[in-house]
Amino acid sequence: MTMPTTADQEALISDQLAKKLVALQKASPAAFDVVVKRWKSDQEHAQKMELAPGRSVWICRIAALGAVAALCVLAWHAIDKGYAAEGVTIVTSLAASLAFVFITGRLTDGDKKGSSGKE
């Protein structure tokens, strides 16, 4: 006896599901409509969840850019008002923070890629 392949199993499952859906539509059109609406809702949710990681990366980048701009403006203002030491401290801490984020971010991304086997 030969084992069915994955494609055969998927075709069998989809054929069985199609038969069940046709039977449900004939037996209860209202229940069929509910099933179809929920299925569409699940598909839309799955699509949104696939896009979420990419969106969160860009939101974080924009927020980080805003924070860098705000600190640059604050440092510039401090230097203009005669508080050069404070302005330099702000710029230095900003540079150190950026270096830390980029170094640890690269290490974290590399670890993630290495653990999943995708490169």
N, C-alpha and C positions, 0 to 999 in steps of 0.2 A: 504494500500500500504506500503510495507516494504522498508526501506532505504538500499541502497547497502553499504556493509562494505568497509573499506579502501582498503583491499586487492582486492575486486571486482572492486573498482574504479581504482586502479593502473593497474589491468589486462585490464580493458576497455581502459584506456588511452594508454597502451602499444600496445594493439591490434589496436586501431585507428591509432596510430603513425606508426605501421608496415604497415598497409594498405596504409597510405599516402605515406610512403617511397617507397613501391612497385609501387604505381601509378606514383610517381615522376620518378622512375627509368625507367619505361616503356615510359613515356612521354618525358623525357629529361635526358639521361644518363650523360650529362655534368653537369647539375645542381645537379643531384644526387651525382656525384663525389665531387663537391664543398661542398655540405652539409655534406658528410661523412668526408671530410678532416677537415672542421671546427669543427665538432663534436669531432674528434680525438684530434685536437688542444686544444679544451676546456677541454677535459678529462685530457690531459697531464698537462695543466696549473693548473687545480684543484688539481691534485696529487702533483705538486710542492708546491702549496700554503698550502697543508696539512703538508708538511715537513718543511716549513719555520720557524715556531716557535721553533721547536726543534733545528734547525741549529743555529738560532740566539742566543739561550741560550748558546750553546757550543762556539760560536764565542766570546761572551761576557766573558765567563769563561776563555778562553785562553788569551784574551786581558788583563783581570784583573791579571792573573798569570804573564804575561809578565811585567805588571806595577809593581807588587810586586817584581819581580826579579830585575828589573832595580833600584828600590828604595833601595833594599838591597845591591846591588853592589855599588850604590852611597854612602850609609851610611858607608859601609866597607871601601871604598876609603877615605872618609873624616876622619874616625878614624885612618887609616893608615898614613895619612898625618899630623896627630897631631891636627886635629880639632874635638876633642872628643865631645864637646858640640853640634856642628852642626850634627855630626853623630847620637848622641842620640836623637836630635830633629827630624831627619828624621825617625828614627826607631819608636819613640813615635807617630809621626803624622801618620805613616803607620799603626801602631796598632790601633789608634783611628779611622782612616778611615775604616779599615777592620771591626772593631766592629760596626761602624755606618751602614755600608753596610749590614752586616749580620742581624743586628737587624731590620732595616727597610725593608730589603728583606723578612724576615720571616713574618713581619706584613703585607706586601703587598700581599704575596702569600696566607696568611691565609684569608685576606679580599676577595681575588678573589675566593678562594675555597668556602668560606662561602656564597658569593652572588650567585654563580651558583648552590649551593645545592649539589655539588659533594665533597666527602671527601674520 
